[in-house]
Amino acid sequence: VQLQASGGGLVQPGGSLRLSCVASGIYFKNMAWFRQAPGKERELVAAITGGRDTDYADSVKGRCTISIGNPKNRLYLQMNSLKSEDTGVYYCNSPTGSYEWGQGTLVTVSS
């Protein structure tokens, strides 16, 4: 399974981004977005299970929405009211990180 994340970039605090993840070979049902901030370990920020039940890290709750698109090999993360602490490389994977990690997409929140 190859996972390709995209949609990152430089955004000012308070701005929005929509991250996308495309997979080859599978349709998504249980997936997650992870973030690795500079100098920190990778952490789970949002997960979706059964195709619709969602869960979020406290740090992004209320500001981010994870969803599965159509066709179901597309995963999204809508990020609003971005903060500097949201800066990092974002990866998509299963909630347990069972797939091979892709390169991720860099999000930089800075004025």
C-alpha positions in Angstrom: 0.0 0.0 0.0 1.4 3.4 -1.0 0.1 6.4 0.8 0.6 9.9 -0.7 -0.2 13.0 1.4 -0.5 16.4 -0.1 -1.9 19.8 0.5 0.5 21.3 2.9 2.1 24.7 2.7 2.9 27.9 4.4 -0.1 29.6 6.0 -0.6 32.4 8.4 -2.0 31.9 11.9 -5.8 31.7 11.7 -5.7 30.3 8.2 -7.0 27.1 6.8 -5.6 24.1 4.8 -7.1 20.9 3.5 -4.8 18.0 3.4 -5.4 15.0 1.1 -4.2 11.4 1.1 -4.5 9.0 -1.7 -3.8 5.3 -1.5 -3.2 2.7 -4.1 -4.6 -0.7 -3.6 -7.1 -0.2 -0.8 -10.3 1.6 0.1 -10.2 3.5 3.4 -12.3 2.5 6.4 -10.0 3.0 9.4 -7.5 5.8 8.9 -5.7 8.6 10.7 -3.7 11.7 10.3 -0.4 12.0 12.3 1.8 15.0 12.8 5.5 15.2 13.5 6.5 18.6 14.8 10.1 19.7 14.7 12.1 17.9 17.3 9.1 15.9 18.5 7.8 12.4 18.0 5.0 11.6 15.6 1.6 11.9 17.2 -1.9 11.0 16.1 -4.1 14.1 15.6 -7.3 12.7 14.0 -8.7 9.2 13.3 -11.8 7.9 11.5 -13.1 4.3 12.1 -15.8 2.4 10.4 -15.7 5.1 7.8 -17.6 7.6 10.0 -16.7 7.6 13.7 -14.1 10.3 14.3 -11.7 11.2 17.2 -9.3 14.0 17.6 -6.4 15.0 19.7 -7.3 17.7 22.2 -4.9 20.0 20.5 -6.9 20.1 17.3 -10.4 19.3 18.5 -12.9 21.8 17.2 -10.5 23.0 14.5 -10.0 20.0 12.3 -12.2 17.5 10.5 -11.1 14.2 9.1 -13.2 12.6 6.4 -13.1 9.9 3.7 -13.9 10.9 0.2 -15.3 9.3 -2.8 -13.9 7.1 -4.2 -12.9 5.7 -0.8 -9.2 5.7 -1.4 -9.1 9.4 -0.5 -8.7 10.8 3.0 -8.9 14.4 4.0 -8.1 16.6 6.9 -9.7 20.1 6.9 -7.7 22.3 9.2 -9.1 25.7 10.4 -7.9 28.4 12.8 -4.3 27.2 12.4 -1.8 27.9 15.1 2.0 27.9 15.0 1.9 24.7 17.1 0.2 23.0 14.2 3.5 23.2 12.2 4.9 19.9 11.3 4.9 17.1 8.7 1.5 15.4 8.4 1.2 11.8 7.5 -1.7 9.5 6.8 -1.8 5.9 7.9 -4.0 3.4 9.7 -4.6 4.4 13.3 -2.0 1.8 14.3 0.5 2.9 11.7 0.3 -0.5 10.0 1.1 0.7 6.5 4.4 1.8 5.1 4.9 5.5 6.0 4.8 7.9 3.1 6.8 11.1 2.8 4.1 13.3 4.4 3.2 16.9 3.6 4.8 19.8 5.4 2.5 22.4 7.1 4.1 25.6 8.3 2.0 28.1 10.2 3.9 31.3 10.5 3.3 35.0 10.0 
